[in-house]
Amino acid sequence: MGAGAAFAVLTGLLVSTVGAMQATIANPTTNQQTPRLLAQGQKTLTIVFPSRADSTDLQNKANAVGAFLSKELGIPVVAQVGDDTAAVEALRANRADVAFLSSRPALKARQLANASLYLAEVRSTYSGRYTYSSTFVVPKNSPLKTQNSAKATLEQLRGKKIAFTSPTSGSGFIIPVAELVKQKFVPNRDRLDDFFGQVSYGGNYSKALQAVVRGQADVAVVSEYALNPPYITAEEKNQLRVLHKITGVPAHGIAIDDDVPAPTREKIINALLKLNKSENNKLLSDLYNSTELVRINHDRHLAVMRDALQVAGIEP
């Protein structure tokens, strides 16, 4: 029996799964190491890593992060992989302590589980460090041109065919729809057909952009970082250009459940921040292409998304 398995048996560790999520226990470094958090009653830490389009082999990468955190915290760490909905449900049902979440699920996690974001991801493809832009993308040879105001630019889309990413996407639907409402082109998300000639949903960034490349849509709305591999090829990118962008979309972050005591929460945050160090950074970048984690205030960071949902008439 290995050291990690023996530790699990001796402590009576139970691993719960969420839906179809797979769980793997990251082992402490040695049996002799004194667990720093067990004294506070914390026997194991469960973290949910949502699957994303640009992440591959995520379970193994999540396990590696779990093993690192287990060593730092001195307790077993369970790494679970699922979608955002399962992550929020796991927090609500107290089956998880920590979850990597995008902005809308993070708002839902606060509403249902009183969990808060404490860290945000930084990517080299984000124009705002830990915020990014929602972009309206058109063919390079499109007659549509960027004008001197958002209203004048977006007015050109009247009667055009648009490909949104999905009805749940922040940058690919919620943020741009809120902008259309603010500019008084539509009253809410349910009246898009009154402005556009055709409304479709790609289902993901790649398919929304490819609808434009193939002439199936006049414009697509995606995150700015989707204009790069692995979402589209360099050849496809060369056929597209940005017509309009909306800045300030909050980056994905890390939420911690309110059941985690404040001293323990601070130790978790500090352990996660050690992923910023050069010797540990590959563990972080392998997950979701993030280069750094930064401390943020939940309410300030998510204000843009919260306001956009309200303006567009969408429940969090």
C-alpha positions in Angstrom: 0.0 0.0 0.0 1.5 3.4 -1.0 2.0 6.3 1.3 -1.0 8.2 0.0 -3.3 5.2 0.2 -2.2 4.4 3.7 -2.8 7.9 4.8 -6.3 7.8 3.3 -7.1 4.5 5.1 -5.8 5.8 8.4 -7.7 9.0 8.3 -10.9 7.4 6.9 -10.8 9.7 3.9 -14.0 9.6 1.8 -14.0 10.9 -1.7 -17.3 12.2 -3.2 -17.9 12.7 -6.9 -20.1 15.3 -8.5 -22.2 13.9 -11.4 -19.8 12.2 -13.8 -16.8 14.0 -12.4 -13.7 11.9 -11.7 -11.8 12.4 -8.5 -8.2 11.7 -7.8 -6.5 12.2 -4.4 -3.3 14.1 -4.4 -1.0 12.6 -1.9 0.8 14.5 0.9 4.6 14.5 0.6 5.3 12.1 3.5 3.5 10.4 6.3 5.8 12.1 8.8 4.8 15.6 7.7 2.5 17.2 10.4 -0.7 18.3 8.7 -1.0 22.1 9.3 -4.8 22.3 8.7 -6.0 19.0 10.3 -5.7 20.7 13.7 -8.6 22.9 12.6 -10.7 19.9 11.6 -10.0 20.1 7.9 -9.4 16.5 6.7 -9.3 17.0 3.0 -9.6 19.8 0.5 -11.8 19.3 -2.6 -11.2 21.5 -5.7 -13.3 21.5 -8.8 -11.6 22.3 -12.2 -14.2 23.0 -14.9 -13.5 21.7 -18.3 -12.9 24.4 -21.0 -12.5 24.3 -24.7 -8.8 25.2 -24.6 -7.9 22.6 -21.9 -6.8 19.1 -22.7 -5.9 16.2 -20.4 -7.4 18.3 -17.7 -7.7 15.6 -15.0 -4.0 14.9 -15.0 -3.1 18.6 -14.9 -5.6 19.1 -12.1 -4.1 16.2 -10.2 -0.6 17.9 -10.5 -2.0 21.1 -9.0 -3.7 19.1 -6.3 -0.5 17.3 -5.4 1.3 20.7 -5.2 -1.3 22.2 -2.9 -1.4 19.0 -0.8 2.3 19.4 -0.2 1.9 23.1 0.7 -1.1 22.6 3.0 -0.2 19.3 4.5 -3.6 17.7 3.8 -4.9 15.5 1.0 -6.4 17.5 -1.9 -9.1 16.0 -4.2 -9.1 17.3 -7.8 -12.4 16.9 -9.5 -13.2 17.8 -13.2 -16.6 18.7 -14.4 -18.5 21.7 -15.9 -19.3 25.1 -14.3 -22.8 23.9 -13.3 -21.5 20.9 -11.5 -18.8 23.1 -9.8 -21.5 25.5 -8.4 -23.6 22.6 -7.3 -20.6 21.0 -5.5 -20.0 24.2 -3.6 -23.7 24.5 -2.7 -23.9 20.9 -1.5 -20.7 21.2 0.5 -19.1 18.6 -1.7 -16.3 21.0 -2.7 -14.4 23.7 -1.0 -12.8 25.5 -3.9 -13.7 25.9 -7.6 -12.2 27.6 -10.7 -15.2 29.5 -12.1 -16.0 31.9 -14.9 -17.8 35.1 -14.0 -21.5 34.1 -14.4 -21.1 30.9 -12.5 -19.2 32.8 -9.8 -22.2 35.0 -9.3 -24.4 31.9 -9.1 -22.0 30.4 -6.5 -22.4 33.5 -4.3 -26.1 33.3 -4.7 -26.5 29.6 -3.9 -23.5 28.7 -1.8 -22.3 32.1 -0.5 -18.9 31.3 -2.1 -16.7 34.2 -3.2 -14.0 34.8 -5.8 -10.7 35.6 -4.1 -8.3 35.2 -7.1 -8.5 35.9 -10.8 -6.5 34.5 -13.7 -4.1 36.6 -15.8 -3.5 35.6 -19.4 -1.1 37.0 -22.0 -4.1 37.1 -24.4 -6.1 39.3 -22.1 -5.9 43.0 -23.0 -6.7 44.1 -19.4 -4.5 41.7 -17.5 -7.3 40.1 -15.5 -10.1 41.5 -17.7 -10.6 40.9 -21.4 -12.7 42.2 -24.3 -15.9 40.9 -26.0 -15.4 41.4 -29.7 -17.7 41.7 -32.7 -15.8 40.0 -35.5 -16.5 40.4 -39.3 -14.8 39.2 -42.5 -11.7 41.1 -43.4 -13.3 42.4 -46.6 -16.7 43.3 -44.9 -18.2 46.7 -45.9 -18.9 47.2 -42.1 -16.4 49.7 -40.7 -15.6 50.8 -37.1 -17.2 54.2 -36.6 -16.5 57.0 -34.1 -19.0 55.7 -31.5 -20.3 52.3 -30.4 -23.8 53.3 -31.4 -22.8 54.2 -35.0 -20.7 51.0 -35.3 -23.4 48.7 -34.0 -26.1 50.4 -36.0 -24.5 48.8 -39.1 -25.6 45.4 -37.8 -29.3 46.1 -38.3 -30.7 43.3 -40.4 -27.4 41.4 -40.5 -26.8 37.7 -39.7 -25.1 37.3 -36.3 -23.5 34.2 -34.7 -23.4 34.5 -30.9 -21.2 31.9 -29.0 -24.0 30.5 -26.8 -26.9 31.9 -24.7 -24.8 31.3 -21.5 -21.5 32.9 -22.7 -20.4 36.0 -21.0 -18.3 37.6 -23.7 -20.1 35.8 -26.5 -23.7 36.8 -25.5 -24.4 38.5 -22.2 -22.0 41.4 -22.5 -22.8 42.2 -26.1 -26.5 41.9 -25.6 -26.3 44.3 -22.7 -24.5 46.7 -25.0 -27.2 46.4 -27.6 -29.8 47.2 -24.9 -27.9 50.2 -23.6 -27.7 51.5 -27.2 -31.5 51.0 -27.4 -31.3 48.7 -30.4 -33.2 46.0 -28.5 -35.2 46.1 -25.2 -33.9 42.8 -23.9 -32.4 39.4 -24.9 -35.7 38.1 -26.2 -36.1 40.7 -28.9 -32.9 40.2 -30.8 -34.8 39.2 -34.0 -36.3 42.7 -34.1 -32.8 44.0 -34.8 -30.9 41.3 -36.6 -31.9 39.5 -39.8 -30.8 36.2 -38.4 -29.7 35.1 -34.9 -27.7 31.8 -34.5 -25.5 30.3 -31.8 -22.2 28.5 -32.7 -22.1 26.6 -29.5 -18.5 27.6 -28.9 -16.0 30.3 -30.0 -14.6 28.2 -32.9 -17.9 27.5 -34.6 -19.2 31.1 -34.2 -16.0 32.4 -35.9 -16.1 29.7 -38.6 -19.7 30.8 -39.4 -18.3 34.1 -40.4 -15.4 32.6 -42.3 -17.8 30.4 -44.3 -20.2 33.2 -45.1 -23.0 31.8 -42.9 -23.0 34.9 -40.7 -22.0 38.6 -41.2 -20.7 39.0 -37.7 -19.7 36.8 -34.7 -19.3 37.7 -31.0 -16.5 36.0 -29.1 -13.8 36.6 -26.5 -10.8 38.4 -27.8 -8.5 35.5 -27.0 -10.6 33.2 -29.3 -9.0 34.9 -32.3 -6.0 32.7 -31.7 -5.2 28.9 -31.8 -6.5 26.5 -30.6 -9.9 28.2 -31.4 -9.1 29.1 -35.0 -6.2 28.5 -37.3 -3.8 31.3 -38.4 -5.4 31.0 -41.9 -8.9 31.6 -40.5 -7.7 34.5 -38.4 -6.2 36.2 -41.5 -9.7 36.2 -42.9 -11.2 38.1 -40.0 -11.0 41.5 -38.3 -12.5 43.1 -35.2 -15.3 45.5 -35.8 -16.0 46.5 -32.2 -14.9 45.5 -28.8 -16.3 45.9 -25.3 -13.6 46.0 -22.6 -13.6 45.0 -18.9 -15.1 41.5 -19.1 -14.0 39.8 -15.8 -11.5 37.0 -16.1 -12.2 33.6 -14.7 -11.2 33.2 -11.1 -11.0 30.9 -8.0 -13.9 30.8 -5.6 -13.7 29.5 -2.0 -16.8 28.3 -0.1 -17.9 30.3 3.0 -17.7 27.1 5.1 -13.9 27.3 4.9 -12.7 29.1 8.0 -10.9 32.4 7.4 -7.4 31.2 8.6 -7.7 28.1 6.4 -8.9 30.2 3.4 -5.9 32.5 3.7 -3.6 29.5 3.7 -5.3 28.2 0.6 -5.0 31.5 -1.2 -1.3 31.8 -0.3 -0.6 28.3 -1.5 -2.4 29.1 -4.8 -0.3 32.2 -5.2 2.8 30.2 -5.0 1.9 28.9 -8.4 3.0 32.3 -9.7 6.6 31.4 -8.9 8.8 30.5 -11.8 9.5 27.0 -10.5 5.7 26.3 -10.1 4.3 28.3 -12.9 4.0 25.6 -15.5 1.5 23.8 -13.3 -0.8 26.9 -13.6 -0.2 27.6 -17.3 -0.9 24.0 -18.2 -4.4 24.2 -16.7 -6.0 27.1 -18.6 -3.1 29.0 -20.2 -3.0 31.4 -17.3 0.3 33.1 -16.4 -0.5 34.4 -13.0 -3.1 34.6 -10.2 -4.0 37.9 -8.6 -6.1 38.8 -5.5 -9.4 40.5 -6.4 -12.5 41.7 -4.6 -15.5 39.5 -5.6 -18.0 42.4 -6.0 -15.7 44.8 -7.8 -14.4 42.2 -10.2 -17.8 40.9 -11.2 -19.6 44.2 -11.3 -19.5 44.4 -15.1 -21.0 40.9 -15.5 -23.6 41.5 -12.8 -24.7 44.8 -14.4 -24.8 43.2 -17.9 -27.1 40.4 -16.7 -29.5 43.0 -15.2 -29.5 45.2 -18.3 -30.0 42.3 -20.7 -32.8 40.9 -18.5 -31.0 37.6 -17.8 -31.0 35.8 -14.4 -27.6 35.2 -12.9 
